[in-house]
Amino acid sequence: MSDPLATAPTGIDNNEKEKMKVVTKHPWCVSSADFLQPIGAVNDDTTNNEYINTIEEHFQGKKISSLELGCAGGQIVADLINHGHDAYGLEGTPYPLELGRPAWSQYYNTRLFHCDLSKPFRLLDEQGEDYQFDLISHWEFLEHLPTDCLKYFHAKLYLHLKDEGVVLCGICPWGAFTDITQLPVGHPDRSEEKLQIYLDDVEARGHAHHQSCFFRHQWEADYFSDFFETFDYDLKGKLREDESSFNCILKKKIGEQYINLAQRYIEEYE
């Protein structure tokens, strides 16, 4: 494979007007294992018809704007577009484009964009304002981000989500940095034997790529609760099924104080 840093790709003319503009100095997550030793980016081109049906049922047939983070091959974005939705995806590696994934060949730089979401970025609409979405989704993605960007990331998530919008996500707590002492005493996973199973899994399945290895209660207390209420995932379909992950739905907390907090986090990080 050619050196992705040698020349940045210039885009593909697919006769579609660009509706969202991505502003970043960091198109690729060059310091992460996902860039240096890619697994998901080169293998995943996931979609799921039941998941798309679930989304449409949740929004009661409304045509929605959606954003998929860590979209890999981008097929879920393409399928949502084919259903008439205003769908976009962000990916931090060049590999799906270099591999010629069909969605990237058709929608590069109009619907699918490169962006390292751990670094400063902006998503702008045609008026130059923050693009806002009915749905933001990320599946087996959040744990790949470094911990020092998580306050910033969730502040950006908050500002890009419509007040009535939702975040749908699946998150894996297991990886090289998992701290099982954070589980309640007596929890079946709080044992050295159980930890070794997952450490072996790190080697076998690439969970060493996971940099933020937190259990759901830690995510809620330390990151989600600044801006979101967390709910159990009670919808029919999921984009991905992984027995080692948990699934949840985030909804915005509404109020000027949350907007101010988000802006403060963003200013401090940028």
Protein Blocks (a to p, Z undefined) as FASTA:
>chain_A
ZZfklpccebjaehiacfbdcddfblbafkbmklmmccklmmgccdcfklmmmmmmmnno
pacddddehklnommmmmmmmnopacddddfbfklmmnopaklmmmgoklbccddfkbcc
ddddfkopacddfbdcdehklmmpcfklmmmmmmmmmmmpcfkbccdddddfbdfklcfk
lpcehiaklcfklmmmmmmmmmmnopmmpmbdcdfklmmmmmmmmmpccdddfbfbdfbd
cfkbccddddddedfklmmmmmmmmmmmZZ
